[in-house]
Amino acid sequence: LHRTPTDEEIAGELGISTDEFQEALLKISNSTVVALDELWSVSDSSGDQVSLLDTLHDPDAADPEALLDASEVKDRLSDAIAALPEREKLVIALYYYENLTLREIGEVLGVTESRVSQLHTKAVLRLKSRLQGDLRD
């Protein structure tokens, strides 16, 4: 066309009458586009404004309760490891933090791989016992 179409041409293309087209234009011109934040906003218990957008669930957001629980578990585990005898603490550190094998830890400590396995098992049992005791408290 290379020009603005007439109302009649638009109505014809839409398959409606010119009157129906005019009525639709009137309805559209009387409506307002509003952002979600402006559509609904209330005050929460602290008096802060909370918008609809603030209430939408973000599936990728970290769960604050889970983060707090994980942090608490790390703190308890750290305390439990700190309470281990030095040799067991060293075995745990070398195995889990330095990723050494039991054989490599044995070379560092000057003991057999079997002895390192015993120390590791003993340390894990102590940690498990201590952490279970913390959960009961």
C-alpha positions as CSV (number, residue, x, y, z in Angstrom):
1,L,0.0,0.0,0.0
2,H,2.8,2.4,0.9
3,R,0.2,4.5,2.8
4,T,-1.8,4.2,6.0
5,P,-4.8,1.9,5.5
6,T,-8.3,3.3,6.0
7,D,-10.6,2.1,8.7
8,E,-12.7,0.4,6.1
9,E,-9.7,-1.5,4.7
10,I,-8.6,-2.6,8.2
11,A,-12.1,-3.7,9.1
12,G,-12.4,-5.6,5.9
13,E,-9.1,-7.4,6.4
14,L,-10.2,-8.3,10.0
15,G,-13.6,-9.6,8.7
16,I,-15.6,-7.2,10.8
17,S,-17.8,-4.2,10.1
18,T,-16.5,-0.6,10.3
19,D,-18.7,0.0,13.3
20,E,-17.2,-3.0,15.1
21,F,-13.7,-1.8,14.3
22,Q,-14.5,1.7,15.6
23,E,-15.9,0.2,18.8
24,A,-12.8,-1.9,19.3
25,L,-10.6,1.2,18.8
26,L,-12.6,3.0,21.4
27,K,-12.2,0.2,23.9
28,I,-8.5,0.1,23.3
29,S,-8.1,3.9,23.6
30,N,-9.9,3.8,27.0
31,S,-7.6,1.0,28.4
32,T,-4.3,1.6,30.1
33,V,-1.3,-0.6,30.1
34,V,0.1,-1.0,33.6
35,A,3.2,-2.6,34.9
36,L,2.8,-5.6,37.2
37,D,4.4,-3.6,40.1
38,E,1.7,-0.9,39.6
39,L,-1.2,-3.3,39.3
40,W,-1.0,-4.7,42.8
41,S,0.9,-3.4,45.8
42,V,0.2,-3.9,49.5
43,S,2.0,-3.3,52.7
44,D,3.5,-6.3,54.6
45,S,3.6,-6.6,58.4
46,S,6.6,-4.3,58.6
47,G,4.8,-1.6,56.6
48,D,7.1,-2.1,53.5
49,Q,5.4,-2.1,50.1
50,V,5.2,-5.5,48.5
51,S,4.4,-5.7,44.8
52,L,3.0,-8.5,42.8
53,L,6.4,-9.0,41.2
54,D,7.9,-9.5,44.7
55,T,5.5,-12.3,45.3
56,L,6.3,-14.4,42.2
57,H,8.3,-17.5,42.8
58,D,11.8,-17.7,41.3
59,P,12.6,-21.4,40.8
60,D,16.3,-20.6,40.4
61,A,16.5,-18.6,43.6
62,A,18.4,-20.2,46.5
63,D,16.2,-21.4,49.4
64,P,17.2,-19.3,52.4
65,E,16.2,-22.0,54.8
66,A,18.3,-24.6,53.0
67,L,21.3,-22.1,52.9
68,L,21.0,-21.6,56.6
69,D,20.8,-25.3,57.3
70,A,23.8,-26.0,55.1
71,S,25.8,-23.3,56.9
72,E,24.8,-24.7,60.2
73,V,25.8,-28.2,59.2
74,K,29.2,-26.9,58.0
75,D,29.7,-25.1,61.3
76,R,28.9,-28.2,63.3
77,L,31.1,-30.4,61.1
78,S,33.9,-28.0,61.4
79,D,33.6,-28.0,65.2
80,A,33.4,-31.8,65.2
81,I,36.6,-32.1,63.1
82,A,38.4,-29.6,65.3
83,A,37.6,-31.9,68.3
84,L,39.2,-34.9,66.7
85,P,42.6,-36.2,67.8
86,E,45.4,-34.7,65.7
87,R,46.2,-37.8,63.7
88,E,42.5,-38.4,62.8
89,K,42.1,-34.7,62.0
90,L,45.0,-34.9,59.6
91,V,43.6,-38.1,57.9
92,I,40.3,-36.3,57.3
93,A,42.0,-33.2,56.0
94,L,44.3,-35.1,53.6
95,Y,41.5,-37.4,52.4
96,Y,38.6,-34.9,51.9
97,Y,40.4,-31.6,51.4
98,E,43.6,-32.6,49.7
99,N,42.0,-35.6,47.9
100,L,44.9,-37.9,48.7
101,T,44.4,-41.7,48.6
102,L,44.7,-43.8,51.7
103,R,48.1,-45.1,50.3
104,E,49.3,-41.5,49.8
105,I,48.2,-40.6,53.3
106,G,50.0,-43.6,54.6
107,E,53.2,-42.4,53.0
108,V,52.8,-39.0,54.6
109,L,52.2,-40.4,58.0
110,G,54.7,-43.3,57.7
111,V,52.1,-46.0,58.3
112,T,50.4,-48.7,56.2
113,E,47.4,-48.1,54.0
114,S,45.5,-50.4,56.3
115,R,46.3,-48.3,59.4
116,V,45.1,-45.1,57.5
117,S,41.9,-46.9,56.7
118,Q,41.5,-47.7,60.4
119,L,42.2,-44.1,61.4
120,H,39.7,-42.8,58.8
121,T,37.0,-45.2,59.9
122,K,37.5,-44.2,63.5
123,A,37.4,-40.5,62.7
124,V,34.2,-40.9,60.6
125,L,32.6,-42.8,63.4
126,R,33.6,-40.1,65.9
127,L,32.2,-37.4,63.6
128,K,29.0,-39.3,63.1
129,S,28.5,-39.8,66.8
130,R,29.2,-36.2,67.6
131,L,26.9,-34.8,64.9
132,Q,24.1,-37.2,65.9
133,G,24.6,-36.0,69.5
134,D,24.3,-32.4,68.3
135,L,21.0,-33.2,66.6
136,R,19.6,-34.7,69.8
137,D,20.5,-31.6,71.8
